């Protein structure tokens, strides 16, 4: 059986919307990013996006790629710019991306952004560049793992290992039964039906 790919998820109860994760993501992906606060002279373009909902249901949390098994972004990419690395993580090859926006439209989480050419030219200090897609790649190649997780001051972010999550849920479900007898009663008396008289 193929190992499920992990992804990063946020606890909205812990996230304050401070955007430390965005800055850490930007610094981890930009080779020339300054390493000192106050030294960033270009727009910060992270691979995740802190989203805020105001009002009664106020909510703040980063939205990131879930690295879907049947990834709509990957399937919609006409240039084959979105592929999977050896760990199964969906990654974007910026050199192949033509900025068509299909992946951004296909993503059910809104986790793919299109960085327009004018903004990229400022950040990269390059002349002729095209718009291209950006999304979380779990900080591919970073030994410490995703920078956003280590940067979060509230420990609101964590990597989800789906196989481990499912195992823990199953153990918790089984632990909810007081005894083997209560489990057997479910099979002997399905749906809580009263036994016939």
Rosetta blueprint (number, residue, H / E / L):
1 X L
2 X L
3 X L
4 X L
5 X L
6 X L
7 X E
8 X E
9 X E
10 X E
11 X L
12 X L
13 X L
14 X L
15 X L
16 X L
17 X L
18 X L
19 X L
20 X H
21 X H
22 X H
23 X H
24 X H
25 X H
26 X H
27 X H
28 X H
29 X H
30 X L
31 X L
32 X L
33 X L
34 X L
35 X L
36 X L
37 X L
38 X L
39 X L
40 X L
41 X L
42 X L
43 X L
44 X L
45 X L
46 X L
47 X L
48 X L
49 X E
50 X E
51 X E
52 X E
53 X E
54 X L
55 X L
56 X L
57 X L
58 X L
59 X E
60 X E
61 X E
62 X E
63 X E
64 X L
65 X L
66 X L
67 X L
68 X L
69 X L
70 X L
71 X L
72 X H
73 X H
74 X H
75 X H
76 X H
77 X L
78 X L
79 X L
80 X L
81 X L
82 X E
83 X E
84 X E
85 X L
86 X L
87 X L
88 X L
89 X L
90 X E
91 X E
92 X E
93 X L
94 X L
95 X L
96 X L
97 X L
98 X L
99 X L
100 X L
101 X L
102 X H
103 X H
104 X H
105 X H
106 X H
107 X L
108 X L
109 X L
110 X L
111 X L
112 X L
113 X E
114 X E
115 X E
116 X L
117 X H
118 X H
119 X H
120 X H
121 X H
122 X H
123 X H
124 X H
125 X L
126 X L
127 X L
128 X L
129 X L
130 X L
131 X L
132 X E
133 X E
134 X E
135 X L
136 X L
137 X L
138 X L
139 X L
140 X L
141 X L
142 X L
143 X L
144 X L
145 X L
146 X L
147 X H
148 X H
149 X H
150 X H
151 X H
152 X L
153 X L
154 X L
155 X L
156 X L
157 X E
158 X E
159 X E
160 X E
161 X L
162 X H
163 X H
164 X H
165 X H
166 X H
167 X H
168 X H
169 X H
170 X H
171 X H
172 X H
173 X H
174 X H
175 X H
176 X L
177 X L
178 X L
179 X L
180 X H
181 X H
182 X H
183 X H
184 X H
185 X H
186 X H
187 X H
188 X H
189 X L
190 X H
191 X H
192 X H
193 X L
194 X L
195 X L
196 X L
197 X L
